[in-house]
Amino acid sequence: MKLILSTSNIMSGGPSVIRRPTFEKSNTELTSSLRANFTVHQPSPDASTPASQTPSFKSWTTHQPAPPTLYIPTHTPSPLSEPRPSYDITVKLFYLPGIPANRRCAQTRDAIALVLHELGVSSIDLLIVSFPGISFDADDDEDSDSDLEPDAHPAAAPASAPTSENEDADAGGPEDIATVVTTWRTLETLHDSDVVAKLGIAEFGAQRLAKLLPQTRVRPVVDQINVRDCCVVPKPLIIYAKNEKIELLTHNDCTNVLPRGTLREILGSGEKGVGVLAGEEGKGREGLSGDVEPQWVVKYTAVVKDRGVVESKGYFAVAELREDAS
């Protein structure tokens, strides 16, 4: 069964003026927003309901039989209020560790379709993709023997170690460039169909970019870099990106934004869970049994161009539940 978790519009308290990013990790925003949305949708217990008993998840989720899908919580789209040209819409798609790369074509299209339906639009301005196991390491570029020229193709790029923050044992090693290129072909078809205007990448240093660019037909125009430690983008990357006309942006996202253990805690029957997944006893006895595996996460942001305010921002997270046969 597919599980589709949503935060709804986390700006629902009102549009927010764009500010410099804080240092709160993106998975903290994701998990707290999911919990808040679940709470909003859960019915309030009446006076006769014991305080220890929570409403059945079936009362605030929606089950679709074909294909088997559970929307957590029941979801209603929130279309943008102004005409489409009034907005800059950015989407960031997180491919998660341990998920076969051959699923990404369908996953990418599903993620974009959810965002388009949510916002009531037919296209987005920028799609940024984050590959599992790739986290930016400034030392990789600072230790380069020389500044890379636009057409330089290094024989080997040092593999950045995956970040350990907010990631658990399901985080694997960095993706090889051949797998990245195969996935990029799907993104190029979305660009060709005018669903996505521009493409971007996350956590690529100069050497990794130099290996990717010659193999692309539609080149990334943005490279998002997490500079947690040094807060300074290395000079070789600055020079290379300028030569290749790639805009460098900083961010505070985690590579593995939704570890398996975190998802099970959110959906489980423990103190911090909502009882969608069954527990051994007590809360969640009506919940679903089986192994839950996060598949991907997508974050979307719609900014009103002329006012510089964020009207809509939210997340979708999709997981697979392999239910017990018993």
C-alpha positions, 0 to 999 in steps of 0.5 A: 500500500502506498502512504501519502503524507502531507503537511498542507500549506504550512503558511496557512497562517498568512503569507510570509515575507522572504527572509534569510534562512534559519539554521533549523534543519529541514527535516525538523520542519517536515516532521513538525509540520506533518505532526501539526497537520495530523493533529488538525485533522484528528477529530476531538474526542467527546467527554465520554472518551477516555483521555488515553484513547485516540480517535481511529486513524480511519476517521481522519485519513482517506483510503483509495482502493485502486491502487491501494493508497492511504492519504494521511491525513485526508487531503484537499488541495489549496490552489494559488489565489492569483494567476499563474504568472504571478508566482515563482514556484520552486520544487525540491525532490529528495530521492531517499537512500536504499530505494532502487534508482529505476523507480525514479522516473515514476517517482519524479512524475508522481511528485510533480503531479502532486504539487501541480494538483495541490497548487492548481497549476500546470507547470513549475519554474524550478525543479531541484533534485537531491540524490542520496548519499551526496553531501557537499564537502568543501574540502573536496574543492579546496584541495583541488590541484587547480581551478577547473576550466569549463571543459575540464573532465576530472578522471575521478571526483572524491566521494563526499561522505553522507552526513550523519545528522538526522540520518539513520542506518538506512543511509547508503554511500554516494550515487555514482555519476552514471546513476545520476545521469540516468535519472537526469534523463527523466528530468530532461523529458519533464523540461521538454514537455514544459512542465518544468522550466529550469532544472537544478542540482544539490550538493555538487562540487566542481569536480562532480559537476564537471563529470555531469555536465558533458552528459546532459542535454538540459543543464542545471542552472542552480546548484544548492550547497549546504555549507554547515561547517565553513559557511563559505563556498570554495573558490574553485566551485565559485569560478567553475559555476560562474564559467558554466553559468550555474547559480550557487545557492545555500540551503539547510536541508538534510540529505536523508530528510525522512529516515525510516525510523523517524517515519515509523515513530510519526505513524506508530503507536508510541507516545509520539505516534498517531496510531496509523501503524499498529503497536504491540498493545494499547494505542494503535491496535487498529493500526496497520501492520507491516514494514514501512519504507520511505520512498521520496519527499518533495518540498514546494514553495510558491512566491508572489513575484512582485511582493516577495512573499511566500503564499504557499509552502509544504511537503509531500512524503510517500512511503510503501507499506508491505503489510503482514500476511497475518 
